[in-house]
């Protein structure tokens, strides 16, 4: 369950990553992400008014701006 996973991650943080260090977790999230083996984004122009950028392999925050630039350059 989500609580089991979050407790396991906090235990890893407490005992392996930050031993002997006080810390607080302000925010956390867990969920299911559908991520395939191919991490290359699909960037495609459909017509003169529509384009899309998808399949970022869970890296949308990190690479979304670059995908957006590539989409803009299609027009």
PyMOL Python script that loads the backbone (N, CA, C, O; Angstrom):
from pymol import cmd

cmd.read_pdbstr("""\
ATOM      1  N   UNK A   1       0.840  -1.194   0.000  1.00  0.00           N
ATOM      2  CA  UNK A   1       0.000   0.000   0.000  1.00  0.00           C
ATOM      3  C   UNK A   1       0.871   1.238   0.000  1.00  0.00           C
ATOM      4  O   UNK A   1       2.086   1.161   0.183  1.00  0.00           O
ATOM      5  N   UNK A   2       0.244   2.368  -0.206  1.00  0.00           N
ATOM      6  CA  UNK A   2       0.982   3.633  -0.228  1.00  0.00           C
ATOM      7  C   UNK A   2       1.727   3.869   1.079  1.00  0.00           C
ATOM      8  O   UNK A   2       2.892   4.264   1.058  1.00  0.00           O
ATOM      9  N   UNK A   3       1.078   3.635   2.210  1.00  0.00           N
ATOM     10  CA  UNK A   3       1.709   3.877   3.511  1.00  0.00           C
ATOM     11  C   UNK A   3       2.930   2.971   3.696  1.00  0.00           C
ATOM     12  O   UNK A   3       3.950   3.418   4.219  1.00  0.00           O
ATOM     13  N   UNK A   4       2.842   1.730   3.284  1.00  0.00           N
ATOM     14  CA  UNK A   4       3.972   0.795   3.388  1.00  0.00           C
ATOM     15  C   UNK A   4       5.147   1.298   2.556  1.00  0.00           C
ATOM     16  O   UNK A   4       6.290   1.267   3.012  1.00  0.00           O
ATOM     17  N   UNK A   5       4.875   1.756   1.351  1.00  0.00           N
ATOM     18  CA  UNK A   5       5.930   2.264   0.470  1.00  0.00           C
ATOM     19  C   UNK A   5       6.553   3.522   1.048  1.00  0.00           C
ATOM     20  O   UNK A   5       7.778   3.645   1.078  1.00  0.00           O
ATOM     21  N   UNK A   6       5.728   4.464   1.510  1.00  0.00           N
ATOM     22  CA  UNK A   6       6.257   5.703   2.075  1.00  0.00           C
ATOM     23  C   UNK A   6       7.084   5.431   3.326  1.00  0.00           C
ATOM     24  O   UNK A   6       8.130   6.050   3.519  1.00  0.00           O
ATOM     25  N   UNK A   7       6.632   4.521   4.173  1.00  0.00           N
ATOM     26  CA  UNK A   7       7.406   4.168   5.367  1.00  0.00           C
ATOM     27  C   UNK A   7       8.747   3.541   4.991  1.00  0.00           C
ATOM     28  O   UNK A   7       9.760   3.817   5.633  1.00  0.00           O
ATOM     29  N   UNK A   8       8.759   2.713   3.973  1.00  0.00           N
ATOM     30  CA  UNK A   8      10.001   2.085   3.515  1.00  0.00           C
ATOM     31  C   UNK A   8      10.980   3.128   2.979  1.00  0.00           C
ATOM     32  O   UNK A   8      12.178   3.064   3.257  1.00  0.00           O
ATOM     33  N   UNK A   9      10.470   4.080   2.216  1.00  0.00           N
ATOM     34  CA  UNK A   9      11.326   5.141   1.669  1.00  0.00           C
ATOM     35  C   UNK A   9      11.880   6.014   2.792  1.00  0.00           C
ATOM     36  O   UNK A   9      13.057   6.374   2.769  1.00  0.00           O
ATOM     37  N   UNK A  10      11.043   6.360   3.780  1.00  0.00           N
ATOM     38  CA  UNK A  10      11.526   7.166   4.900  1.00  0.00           C
ATOM     39  C   UNK A  10      12.547   6.394   5.734  1.00  0.00           C
ATOM     40  O   UNK A  10      13.498   6.982   6.247  1.00  0.00           O
ATOM     41  N   UNK A  11      12.359   5.093   5.870  1.00  0.00           N
ATOM     42  CA  UNK A  11      13.334   4.267   6.583  1.00  0.00           C
ATOM     43  C   UNK A  11      14.678   4.271   5.856  1.00  0.00           C
ATOM     44  O   UNK A  11      15.727   4.373   6.491  1.00  0.00           O
ATOM     45  N   UNK A  12      14.649   4.161   4.533  1.00  0.00           N
ATOM     46  CA  UNK A  12      15.868   4.234   3.726  1.00  0.00           C
ATOM     47  C   UNK A  12      16.537   5.598   3.892  1.00  0.00           C
ATOM     48  O   UNK A  12      17.757   5.681   4.038  1.00  0.00           O
ATOM     49  N   UNK A  13      15.752   6.645   3.870  1.00  0.00           N
ATOM     50  CA  UNK A  13      16.283   7.999   4.058  1.00  0.00           C
ATOM     51  C   UNK A  13      16.915   8.141   5.439  1.00  0.00           C
ATOM     52  O   UNK A  13      18.010   8.688   5.569  1.00  0.00           O
ATOM     53  N   UNK A  14      16.238   7.655   6.456  1.00  0.00           N
ATOM     54  CA  UNK A  14      16.697   7.774   7.841  1.00  0.00           C
ATOM     55  C   UNK A  14      17.961   6.954   8.106  1.00  0.00           C
ATOM     56  O   UNK A  14      18.859   7.426   8.804  1.00  0.00           O
ATOM     57  N   UNK A  15      18.047   5.750   7.568  1.00  0.00           N
ATOM     58  CA  UNK A  15      19.134   4.837   7.930  1.00  0.00           C
ATOM     59  C   UNK A  15      20.280   4.740   6.928  1.00  0.00           C
ATOM     60  O   UNK A  15      21.387   4.348   7.296  1.00  0.00           O
ATOM     61  N   UNK A  16      20.032   5.090   5.668  1.00  0.00           N
ATOM     62  CA  UNK A  16      21.068   4.927   4.644  1.00  0.00           C
ATOM     63  C   UNK A  16      21.522   6.267   4.080  1.00  0.00           C
ATOM     64  O   UNK A  16      22.720   6.540   4.001  1.00  0.00           O
ATOM     65  N   UNK A  17      20.565   7.100   3.687  1.00  0.00           N
ATOM     66  CA  UNK A  17      20.909   8.351   3.005  1.00  0.00           C
ATOM     67  C   UNK A  17      21.300   9.446   3.990  1.00  0.00           C
ATOM     68  O   UNK A  17      22.275  10.162   3.760  1.00  0.00           O
ATOM     69  N   UNK A  18      20.551   9.586   5.090  1.00  0.00           N
ATOM     70  CA  UNK A  18      20.825  10.642   6.070  1.00  0.00           C
ATOM     71  C   UNK A  18      20.971  10.088   7.491  1.00  0.00           C
ATOM     72  O   UNK A  18      20.261  10.533   8.392  1.00  0.00           O
ATOM     73  N   UNK A  19      21.871   9.133   7.708  1.00  0.00           N
ATOM     74  CA  UNK A  19      22.007   8.612   9.073  1.00  0.00           C
ATOM     75  C   UNK A  19      22.482   9.707  10.023  1.00  0.00           C
ATOM     76  O   UNK A  19      23.287  10.560   9.648  1.00  0.00           O
ATOM     77  N   UNK A  20      21.984   9.678  11.236  1.00  0.00           N
ATOM     78  CA  UNK A  20      22.371  10.641  12.278  1.00  0.00           C
ATOM     79  C   UNK A  20      22.059  12.079  11.893  1.00  0.00           C
ATOM     80  O   UNK A  20      22.739  12.999  12.348  1.00  0.00           O
ATOM     81  N   UNK A  21      21.046  12.288  11.067  1.00  0.00           N
ATOM     82  CA  UNK A  21      20.654  13.632  10.645  1.00  0.00           C
ATOM     83  C   UNK A  21      19.155  13.797  10.875  1.00  0.00           C
ATOM     84  O   UNK A  21      18.352  12.988  10.409  1.00  0.00           O
ATOM     85  N   UNK A  22      18.789  14.851  11.597  1.00  0.00           N
ATOM     86  CA  UNK A  22      17.369  15.130  11.790  1.00  0.00           C
ATOM     87  C   UNK A  22      16.784  15.705  10.505  1.00  0.00           C
ATOM     88  O   UNK A  22      17.405  16.554   9.865  1.00  0.00           O
ATOM     89  N   UNK A  23      15.613  15.255  10.131  1.00  0.00           N
ATOM     90  CA  UNK A  23      14.950  15.773   8.938  1.00  0.00           C
ATOM     91  C   UNK A  23      13.445  15.631   9.102  1.00  0.00           C
ATOM     92  O   UNK A  23      12.964  14.840   9.913  1.00  0.00           O
ATOM     93  N   UNK A  24      12.724  16.399   8.330  1.00  0.00           N
ATOM     94  CA  UNK A  24      11.274  16.289   8.252  1.00  0.00           C
ATOM     95  C   UNK A  24      10.884  16.174   6.791  1.00  0.00           C
ATOM     96  O   UNK A  24      11.498  16.801   5.928  1.00  0.00           O
ATOM     97  N   UNK A  25       9.882  15.386   6.517  1.00  0.00           N
ATOM     98  CA  UNK A  25       9.339  15.275   5.168  1.00  0.00           C
ATOM     99  C   UNK A  25       8.123  16.191   5.112  1.00  0.00           C
ATOM    100  O   UNK A  25       7.118  15.947   5.780  1.00  0.00           O
ATOM    101  N   UNK A  26       8.224  17.244   4.312  1.00  0.00           N
ATOM    102  CA  UNK A  26       7.126  18.205   4.206  1.00  0.00           C
ATOM    103  C   UNK A  26       6.021  17.716   3.284  1.00  0.00           C
ATOM    104  O   UNK A  26       4.838  17.888   3.579  1.00  0.00           O
ATOM    105  N   UNK A  27       6.402  17.108   2.172  1.00  0.00           N
ATOM    106  CA  UNK A  27       5.428  16.647   1.187  1.00  0.00           C
ATOM    107  C   UNK A  27       5.865  15.289   0.657  1.00  0.00           C
ATOM    108  O   UNK A  27       7.057  14.997   0.562  1.00  0.00           O
ATOM    109  N   UNK A  28       4.901  14.481   0.322  1.00  0.00           N
ATOM    110  CA  UNK A  28       5.220  13.206  -0.318  1.00  0.00           C
ATOM    111  C   UNK A  28       4.092  12.843  -1.268  1.00  0.00           C
ATOM    112  O   UNK A  28       2.967  13.325  -1.145  1.00  0.00           O
ATOM    113  N   UNK A  29       4.421  11.986  -2.211  1.00  0.00           N
ATOM    114  CA  UNK A  29       3.454  11.534  -3.203  1.00  0.00           C
ATOM    115  C   UNK A  29       3.823  10.124  -3.584  1.00  0.00           C
ATOM    116  O   UNK A  29       5.003   9.778  -3.652  1.00  0.00           O
ATOM    117  N   UNK A  30       2.847   9.331  -3.825  1.00  0.00           N
ATOM    118  CA  UNK A  30       3.113   8.021  -4.407  1.00  0.00           C
ATOM    119  C   UNK A  30       1.940   7.662  -5.302  1.00  0.00           C
ATOM    120  O   UNK A  30       0.810   8.095  -5.078  1.00  0.00           O
ATOM    121  N   UNK A  31       2.224   6.887  -6.289  1.00  0.00           N
ATOM    122  CA  UNK A  31       1.182   6.485  -7.217  1.00  0.00           C
ATOM    123  C   UNK A  31       1.759   5.588  -8.288  1.00  0.00           C
ATOM    124  O   UNK A  31       2.958   5.308  -8.311  1.00  0.00           O
ATOM    125  N   UNK A  32       0.907   5.152  -9.153  1.00  0.00           N
ATOM    126  CA  UNK A  32       1.321   4.272 -10.236  1.00  0.00           C
ATOM    127  C   UNK A  32       1.606   5.113 -11.465  1.00  0.00           C
ATOM    128  O   UNK A  32       0.794   5.948 -11.863  1.00  0.00           O
ATOM    129  N   UNK A  33       2.756   4.887 -12.059  1.00  0.00           N
ATOM    130  CA  UNK A  33       3.113   5.577 -13.293  1.00  0.00           C
ATOM    131  C   UNK A  33       3.290   4.536 -14.385  1.00  0.00           C
ATOM    132  O   UNK A  33       4.040   3.572 -14.223  1.00  0.00           O
ATOM    133  N   UNK A  34       2.605   4.733 -15.481  1.00  0.00           N
ATOM    134  CA  UNK A  34       2.755   3.829 -16.617  1.00  0.00           C
ATOM    135  C   UNK A  34       3.930   4.271 -17.469  1.00  0.00           C
ATOM    136  O   UNK A  34       3.792   5.181 -18.287  1.00  0.00           O
ATOM    137  N   UNK A  35       5.074   3.648 -17.295  1.00  0.00           N
ATOM    138  CA  UNK A  35       6.290   4.041 -17.994  1.00  0.00           C
ATOM    139  C   UNK A  35       6.811   2.839 -18.775  1.00  0.00           C
ATOM    140  O   UNK A  35       7.010   1.762 -18.213  1.00  0.00           O
ATOM    141  N   UNK A  36       7.028   3.029 -20.057  1.00  0.00           N
ATOM    142  CA  UNK A  36       7.544   1.953 -20.894  1.00  0.00           C
ATOM    143  C   UNK A  36       9.061   1.956 -20.962  1.00  0.00           C
ATOM    144  O   UNK A  36       9.719   2.806 -20.364  1.00  0.00           O
ATOM    145  N   UNK A  37       9.598   1.013 -21.683  1.00  0.00           N
ATOM    146  CA  UNK A  37      11.052   0.877 -21.815  1.00  0.00           C
ATOM    147  C   UNK A  37      11.651   1.982 -22.677  1.00  0.00           C
ATOM    148  O   UNK A  37      12.789   2.390 -22.444  1.00  0.00           O
ATOM    149  N   UNK A  38      10.913   2.472 -23.665  1.00  0.00           N
ATOM    150  CA  UNK A  38      11.413   3.517 -24.562  1.00  0.00           C
ATOM    151  C   UNK A  38      11.171   4.881 -23.930  1.00  0.00           C
ATOM    152  O   UNK A  38      10.026   5.250 -23.665  1.00  0.00           O
ATOM    153  N   UNK A  39      12.230   5.621 -23.690  1.00  0.00           N
ATOM    154  CA  UNK A  39      12.132   6.921 -23.025  1.00  0.00           C
ATOM    155  C   UNK A  39      12.160   8.100 -23.994  1.00  0.00           C
ATOM    156  O   UNK A  39      12.089   9.251 -23.563  1.00  0.00           O
ATOM    157  N   UNK A  40      12.260   7.836 -25.279  1.00  0.00           N
ATOM    158  CA  UNK A  40      12.332   8.912 -26.261  1.00  0.00           C
ATOM    159  C   UNK A  40      10.954   9.539 -26.454  1.00  0.00           C
ATOM    160  O   UNK A  40      10.007   8.838 -26.811  1.00  0.00           O
ATOM    161  N   UNK A  41      10.823  10.855 -26.221  1.00  0.00           N
ATOM    162  CA  UNK A  41       9.520  11.492 -26.406  1.00  0.00           C
ATOM    163  C   UNK A  41       9.041  11.408 -27.859  1.00  0.00           C
ATOM    164  O   UNK A  41       9.838  11.416 -28.797  1.00  0.00           O
ATOM    165  N   UNK A  42       7.737  11.330 -28.013  1.00  0.00           N
ATOM    166  CA  UNK A  42       7.119  11.413 -29.335  1.00  0.00           C
ATOM    167  C   UNK A  42       6.709  12.864 -29.524  1.00  0.00           C
ATOM    168  O   UNK A  42       5.902  13.389 -28.757  1.00  0.00           O
ATOM    169  N   UNK A  43       7.257  13.508 -30.533  1.00  0.00           N
ATOM    170  CA  UNK A  43       6.964  14.907 -30.846  1.00  0.00           C
ATOM    171  C   UNK A  43       6.477  14.926 -32.280  1.00  0.00           C
ATOM    172  O   UNK A  43       7.225  14.602 -33.203  1.00  0.00           O
ATOM    173  N   UNK A  44       5.216  15.309 -32.468  1.00  0.00           N
ATOM    174  CA  UNK A  44       4.639  15.185 -33.802  1.00  0.00           C
ATOM    175  C   UNK A  44       3.679  16.330 -34.103  1.00  0.00           C
ATOM    176  O   UNK A  44       2.896  16.750 -33.250  1.00  0.00           O
ATOM    177  N   UNK A  45       3.759  16.820 -35.326  1.00  0.00           N
ATOM    178  CA  UNK A  45       2.826  17.826 -35.821  1.00  0.00           C
ATOM    179  C   UNK A  45       1.696  17.100 -36.538  1.00  0.00           C
ATOM    180  O   UNK A  45       1.938  16.319 -37.459  1.00  0.00           O
ATOM    181  N   UNK A  46       0.468  17.358 -36.116  1.00  0.00           N
ATOM    182  CA  UNK A  46      -0.698  16.700 -36.697  1.00  0.00           C
ATOM    183  C   UNK A  46      -1.205  17.473 -37.908  1.00  0.00           C
ATOM    184  O   UNK A  46      -1.512  16.893 -38.950  1.00  0.00           O
ATOM    185  N   UNK A  47      -1.287  18.796 -37.753  1.00  0.00           N
ATOM    186  CA  UNK A  47      -1.693  19.670 -38.856  1.00  0.00           C
ATOM    187  C   UNK A  47      -1.155  21.065 -38.573  1.00  0.00           C
ATOM    188  O   UNK A  47      -0.314  21.218 -37.687  1.00  0.00           O
ATOM    189  N   UNK A  48      -1.601  22.069 -39.281  1.00  0.00           N
ATOM    190  CA  UNK A  48      -1.073  23.427 -39.104  1.00  0.00           C
ATOM    191  C   UNK A  48      -1.445  24.056 -37.766  1.00  0.00           C
ATOM    192  O   UNK A  48      -0.899  25.098 -37.400  1.00  0.00           O
ATOM    193  N   UNK A  49      -2.361  23.440 -37.036  1.00  0.00           N
ATOM    194  CA  UNK A  49      -2.811  24.003 -35.760  1.00  0.00           C
ATOM    195  C   UNK A  49      -2.558  23.108 -34.549  1.00  0.00           C
ATOM    196  O   UNK A  49      -2.725  23.554 -33.413  1.00  0.00           O
ATOM    197  N   UNK A  50      -2.166  21.883 -34.763  1.00  0.00           N
ATOM    198  CA  UNK A  50      -2.070  20.922 -33.658  1.00  0.00           C
ATOM    199  C   UNK A  50      -0.760  20.138 -33.730  1.00  0.00           C
ATOM    200  O   UNK A  50      -0.362  19.645 -34.786  1.00  0.00           O
ATOM    201  N   UNK A  51      -0.105  20.042 -32.572  1.00  0.00           N
ATOM    202  CA  UNK A  51       1.070  19.184 -32.416  1.00  0.00           C
ATOM    203  C   UNK A  51       1.006  18.591 -31.015  1.00  0.00           C
ATOM    204  O   UNK A  51       0.297  19.102 -30.148  1.00  0.00           O
ATOM    205  N   UNK A  52       1.745  17.520 -30.799  1.00  0.00           N
ATOM    206  CA  UNK A  52       1.755  16.935 -29.461  1.00  0.00           C
ATOM    207  C   UNK A  52       3.141  16.425 -29.097  1.00  0.00           C
ATOM    208  O   UNK A  52       3.940  16.054 -29.957  1.00  0.00           O
ATOM    209  N   UNK A  53       3.397  16.421 -27.800  1.00  0.00           N
ATOM    210  CA  UNK A  53       4.625  15.859 -27.249  1.00  0.00           C
ATOM    211  C   UNK A  53       4.244  14.944 -26.098  1.00  0.00           C
ATOM    212  O   UNK A  53       3.730  15.410 -25.080  1.00  0.00           O
ATOM    213  N   UNK A  54       4.486  13.668 -26.243  1.00  0.00           N
ATOM    214  CA  UNK A  54       4.100  12.684 -25.230  1.00  0.00           C
ATOM    215  C   UNK A  54       5.237  11.684 -25.001  1.00  0.00           C
ATOM    216  O   UNK A  54       6.271  11.744 -25.666  1.00  0.00           O
ATOM    217  N   UNK A  55       5.035  10.786 -24.072  1.00  0.00           N
ATOM    218  CA  UNK A  55       5.961   9.710 -23.717  1.00  0.00           C
ATOM    219  C   UNK A  55       7.307  10.265 -23.234  1.00  0.00           C
ATOM    220  O   UNK A  55       8.325  10.181 -23.922  1.00  0.00           O
ATOM    221  N   UNK A  56       7.270  10.827 -22.041  1.00  0.00           N
ATOM    222  CA  UNK A  56       8.489  11.374 -21.462  1.00  0.00           C
ATOM    223  C   UNK A  56       9.053  10.482 -20.360  1.00  0.00           C
ATOM    224  O   UNK A  56       9.972  10.878 -19.643  1.00  0.00           O
ATOM    225  N   UNK A  57       8.507   9.288 -20.228  1.00  0.00           N
ATOM    226  CA  UNK A  57       9.073   8.277 -19.336  1.00  0.00           C
ATOM    227  C   UNK A  57       9.196   8.697 -17.884  1.00  0.00           C
ATOM    228  O   UNK A  57      10.157   8.317 -17.215  1.00  0.00           O
ATOM    229  N   UNK A  58       8.241   9.477 -17.378  1.00  0.00           N
ATOM    230  CA  UNK A  58       8.316   9.934 -16.001  1.00  0.00           C
ATOM    231  C   UNK A  58       9.253  11.107 -15.800  1.00  0.00           C
ATOM    232  O   UNK A  58       9.524  11.499 -14.665  1.00  0.00           O
ATOM    233  N   UNK A  59       9.753  11.673 -16.893  1.00  0.00           N
ATOM    234  CA  UNK A  59      10.717  12.774 -16.823  1.00  0.00           C
ATOM    235  C   UNK A  59      10.127  14.084 -17.332  1.00  0.00           C
ATOM    236  O   UNK A  59      10.868  14.981 -17.734  1.00  0.00           O
ATOM    237  N   UNK A  60       8.806  14.203 -17.317  1.00  0.00           N
ATOM    238  CA  UNK A  60       8.153  15.381 -17.873  1.00  0.00           C
ATOM    239  C   UNK A  60       8.604  16.698 -17.264  1.00  0.00           C
ATOM    240  O   UNK A  60       8.773  17.684 -17.982  1.00  0.00           O
ATOM    241  N   UNK A  61       8.802  16.731 -15.951  1.00  0.00           N
ATOM    242  CA  UNK A  61       9.256  17.966 -15.305  1.00  0.00           C
ATOM    243  C   UNK A  61      10.652  18.331 -15.790  1.00  0.00           C
ATOM    244  O   UNK A  61      10.937  19.503 -16.038  1.00  0.00           O
ATOM    245  N   UNK A  62      11.515  17.346 -15.925  1.00  0.00           N
ATOM    246  CA  UNK A  62      12.904  17.597 -16.313  1.00  0.00           C
ATOM    247  C   UNK A  62      13.065  17.948 -17.786  1.00  0.00           C
ATOM    248  O   UNK A  62      13.890  18.795 -18.128  1.00  0.00           O
ATOM    249  N   UNK A  63      12.291  17.312 -18.665  1.00  0.00           N
ATOM    250  CA  UNK A  63      12.508  17.522 -20.102  1.00  0.00           C
ATOM    251  C   UNK A  63      11.344  18.204 -20.802  1.00  0.00           C
ATOM    252  O   UNK A  63      11.399  18.438 -22.009  1.00  0.00           O
ATOM    253  N   UNK A  64      10.292  18.524 -20.059  1.00  0.00           N
ATOM    254  CA  UNK A  64       9.106  19.128 -20.663  1.00  0.00           C
ATOM    255  C   UNK A  64       9.378  20.432 -21.385  1.00  0.00           C
ATOM    256  O   UNK A  64       8.799  20.677 -22.443  1.00  0.00           O
ATOM    257  N   UNK A  65      10.245  21.278 -20.841  1.00  0.00           N
ATOM    258  CA  UNK A  65      10.559  22.560 -21.492  1.00  0.00           C
ATOM    259  C   UNK A  65      11.242  22.346 -22.834  1.00  0.00           C
ATOM    260  O   UNK A  65      10.939  23.038 -23.807  1.00  0.00           O
ATOM    261  N   UNK A  66      12.155  21.396 -22.888  1.00  0.00           N
ATOM    262  CA  UNK A  66      12.844  21.106 -24.149  1.00  0.00           C
ATOM    263  C   UNK A  66      11.873  20.523 -25.174  1.00  0.00           C
ATOM    264  O   UNK A  66      11.937  20.860 -26.357  1.00  0.00           O
ATOM    265  N   UNK A  67      10.989  19.662 -24.727  1.00  0.00           N
ATOM    266  CA  UNK A  67       9.964  19.120 -25.627  1.00  0.00           C
ATOM    267  C   UNK A  67       9.080  20.254 -26.133  1.00  0.00           C
ATOM    268  O   UNK A  67       8.717  20.282 -27.309  1.00  0.00           O
ATOM    269  N   UNK A  68       8.732  21.187 -25.253  1.00  0.00           N
ATOM    270  CA  UNK A  68       7.931  22.342 -25.657  1.00  0.00           C
ATOM    271  C   UNK A  68       8.619  23.189 -26.711  1.00  0.00           C
ATOM    272  O   UNK A  68       7.974  23.655 -27.651  1.00  0.00           O
ATOM    273  N   UNK A  69       9.929  23.396 -26.566  1.00  0.00           N
ATOM    274  CA  UNK A  69      10.688  24.151 -27.573  1.00  0.00           C
ATOM    275  C   UNK A  69      10.660  23.439 -28.919  1.00  0.00           C
ATOM    276  O   UNK A  69      10.474  24.067 -29.962  1.00  0.00           O
ATOM    277  N   UNK A  70      10.845  22.132 -28.887  1.00  0.00           N
ATOM    278  CA  UNK A  70      10.818  21.367 -30.139  1.00  0.00           C
ATOM    279  C   UNK A  70       9.439  21.423 -30.785  1.00  0.00           C
ATOM    280  O   UNK A  70       9.327  21.497 -32.008  1.00  0.00           O
ATOM    281  N   UNK A  71       8.397  21.389 -29.973  1.00  0.00           N
ATOM    282  CA  UNK A  71       7.040  21.515 -30.505  1.00  0.00           C
ATOM    283  C   UNK A  71       6.836  22.886 -31.139  1.00  0.00           C
ATOM    284  O   UNK A  71       6.275  22.991 -32.230  1.00  0.00           O
ATOM    285  N   UNK A  72       7.286  23.928 -30.463  1.00  0.00           N
ATOM    286  CA  UNK A  72       7.132  25.285 -30.998  1.00  0.00           C
ATOM    287  C   UNK A  72       7.860  25.440 -32.325  1.00  0.00           C
ATOM    288  O   UNK A  72       7.383  26.135 -33.222  1.00  0.00           O
ATOM    289  N   UNK A  73       9.008  24.798 -32.451  1.00  0.00           N
ATOM    290  CA  UNK A  73       9.786  24.892 -33.689  1.00  0.00           C
ATOM    291  C   UNK A  73       9.132  24.172 -34.863  1.00  0.00           C
ATOM    292  O   UNK A  73       9.539  24.366 -36.009  1.00  0.00           O
ATOM    293  N   UNK A  74       8.134  23.352 -34.597  1.00  0.00           N
ATOM    294  CA  UNK A  74       7.415  22.683 -35.678  1.00  0.00           C
ATOM    295  C   UNK A  74       6.499  23.646 -36.435  1.00  0.00           C
ATOM    296  O   UNK A  74       6.051  23.344 -37.540  1.00  0.00           O
ATOM    297  N   UNK A  75       6.226  24.803 -35.836  1.00  0.00           N
ATOM    298  CA  UNK A  75       5.307  25.761 -36.464  1.00  0.00           C
ATOM    299  C   UNK A  75       6.038  26.931 -37.073  1.00  0.00           C
ATOM    300  O   UNK A  75       5.410  27.826 -37.639  1.00  0.00           O
TER     301      UNK A  75
END
""", "prot")
cmd.dss("prot")
cmd.show_as("cartoon", "prot")
cmd.util.cbc("prot")
cmd.orient("prot")
